[in-house]
Amino acid sequence: MSDKPVILSEERIAYLEGLVRQARAAAAVFSQFTQEDVDRIVKPMVLAGLEQAQYLARLAVEETKIGVMEDKAIKNMVATEFVYNYVKDKKTVGVIREYPERSLVEVAEPIGVIFSMTPITNPTSTVLFKCIMAIKTRNAVIFSPHPNAGKCCYEAVRTMYETAVKCGAPEGVFTCLQGHTLDDNKYLMRHKDIGLIDATGGPGAVKAAYSSGKPALGVGAGNTPVYLEKSADIPMAVVDIITSKTFDNGTICASEQTVVIDDEIYDRALDQFAALGSHVCNEKETEILARTVIDPKTGYMQPMAVGQKATNIAKFVGINVKPKTKLLITPITGVGPEHPLSYEKLFPVLSVYRAKSMDQALKVCIDVNHNGGLGHTAVVFSNNEEVIQKFGDVINAGRIIVNSPGSIGALGGVYNDMVPTFSFGCGTGGGNSTTDNVNVFHYLNIKRVARRTQAHMWFRVPNQIYFNMNATENLRNFQSRSTLIITNAPLEQLGHVDAVKRCIPTETQVRVTIIPDAEPDIKIIRQGVEALNFYKADQIIALGGGSVIDAAKIMKLQYEFPEADLEELAAPFLDLRKRVVQYPTEKTNHARLIAISTTSGTGSEVTPFAVMTDKERGFKVTLADYSLTPDVAIVDPQYVMSMPKGLTVDTGVDCLTHALEAGVSIFASPYTDSNAMMAVRMVFKYLPIAFENPKDEEARTMMHNAACIAAIAFSNASVGVNHALAHAFGARFGVPHGKANALMLPHVIAYNAAVPTKFMPSPNQRAYVAHKKYAMMADLLGLGGHTVEEKVQNLITATEQLLDHLGVPRSISELGISKEEFEKAIPDLAKIAFDDPSWRSNPRMPLVSEIIELFWAAYNGRGPKAAVGDAKKKKSETMVAV
Amino acid sequence: MTTVVNWHKVDGKRVAQSLQEARENLNSSEVQLLLDFSEVRRIDPAGLHAVEDLASAAEAKSVKVGLREVNVDVYKVLKLARLTSRFLFEN
């Protein structure tokens, strides 16, 4: 829109303001109408429009001197009857669509006042169409018709308005400018009370609409390419093209402009055109038309030709044609400024192009499409599905009409099931905001009412878990031709491998692969996979702690899915269900993985996690997917009876941390809570005994079970910020995982129990409950306390006492790390901890500053105090925590 | 100082006429006019026009107009018609 100031008299401004005020009031009143109110008005309007179809068509032709009365009458009928058929059952008031499975509803909100420009080519039909849309959507419209179609449009608006008001529509719902100027349009397009500009017309009107700064639907010029491919039904295609191109003397902007015809059928097609009343121009006649009907400077049509009969155009330019000639066919040899007839021609002149091949034909169609027709309409006649698909791929048009007339086809509802319209969205190619056939839904603001949903949860564990002393005996139940035991040297020396072998059926071929007792490296994984392939193993037994079982999980993954890219599978994710990278599912070997744990901490025998390093490439991979979970877990305490004290403590504290973190996780559920709570109770009771008396079979058994139970909890609820801190700190200072966890644990309990600075988004939790969950754990441990705060404090104190009892270092400073050294490490520690995915299930979202505070609290050690906010004022409510 | 409040119940079945009556009774000595909309379920163009006229007349006479118990739908109509800023609303 021009930035030139609008020059209007005070009287004119007052007039325009009055129109807007009236429309605004009508729209405001209209907002109260129900769907039934609206539908009661629409139907009589449609009937009135149908009744006046011929009258309005005659007025339009008389005033504009464009088009064919009979065709305009049909357009008016399509604009009413066909549009009504589409809109009659559509919900446009209140709730218009419901998605119960997504807990989502869509609610209609009217736009208010629409400023609508209508074209000279389809004046009355466009008005009828827009009036019906506006009433159906409870909007008021100020119409601005093309100046040369003012009277017929006014009459169409009047017909619709009087019927609508008679049936209950608010007065002032439609108005029609008369004797208006471009400045009037500019003034209204910029008016604050105009909610939407709907401009159907020439490029100028559309550009002005989009330049106004207002939301706009601007739909205008096209240049429809047609591909008449050799497999097409030629007689049908020729009839369709003539029908379309001559309809209302070619004034519909979706009508055919250039037909690209395969060489093999070119002559036959032209003969058909001629036989059905078309005049195929010779070179000279074509040259005359090119000079006269298109402005050579702009490429725009000469107004004198628009909507005129073929015979009149021929007469005007001096070409002799038969009296009833319908169409002038102009062969062209190229597209663009050198070939003016390759532009849009809203009159019965149709260019044709002889294409040597499909490739050339498609290229010429693309050229026509890009020569003023982007986003609008294109047509293909073919019985070759591949051709149709290719055409649809390469042509940029909102409507790609197949084996039917372009103009009537694009209108929708006659030759196809597209939405009936008189406004063709042309997408960004045409400078428009939509490629749709504009319809009632473009006259609405659609509001989404999104109800809170509960994320689907899960509880996944290995198919079989065997536990208690000598549970390994259960191996006898598993048939296998070839079994590979993956373990490490110390376990073999302790005789554990033999213990396992004794339980495997004798007919099974058993081989053993010894791997280092350390976090598995990719080289080890590759060797293991080679062994699995060499022995064609159908069963893998992982005998060891977390690293051995992790190695076996990854070996199995690569054995089953040789193409799996471990680095890609380790890509970070926020929600397991929405992760970008999916694990493969089509197994190659269908091997069974049996995990026998020889420590009481990681619980790797039941978890879906595995960690490995690639020293060559210098990265660490953490894999997480339920497909990694072993098929069978054996929790046999015979392997932990000789576990050294240090390992007992480290793994035991790791187990406690798993249970505490899973218990307060945002993914916690009653299923995981039952496991987490029981594991906490078992650790507090049996870890001190196992520590004091390593040979106590009951304590070892219960701690071994506790580790598995806690792992079941965190496999489904995940861990929290404690693990994020411990991962970062342990890796930097070489501190074992259990010890690193222990240093953070009391501080993290106090931190999670306090009112968070930032809550973690969690649709499954209706309230912040971490403090109450801790209090519930304190109750289960019988720690006493009357308020939630007291109970949390008692849990912290009990945890500290347990750690003291186990002789765990209670502060980072006790490890001999100087304050200066730690201070220097803090920025990196905070960054690494914040990048760690573990905290994403923590109940409290840790700020980096809080991570730093937690690290310093762990550095200084003892004495975190529970401060649980409001809960301290209340008596215990722990039983409602779940 | 005593606040003079003139109370007028708007007839829900004849909103425009009822508001017209209220407007005719506007007295510049009044400090406030209180219109009870509790019976107004819906407002038509004439009613809306009458609301606007009343607002203009009250402003000319420096009378504050309060609307009481306006239902949500009618309130939205007044909002869309840009009239809410010209009244005080009470529930």
Interface residues (C-beta under 8 A of the other chain):
Chain A: R24 A25 A26 A27 A28 V29 S31 Q32 G112 P170 E171 G172 D193
Chain B: R42 I43 D44 P45 A46 L48 H49 E52 D73 V74 K76 V77 L78 K79 L80 A81 R82
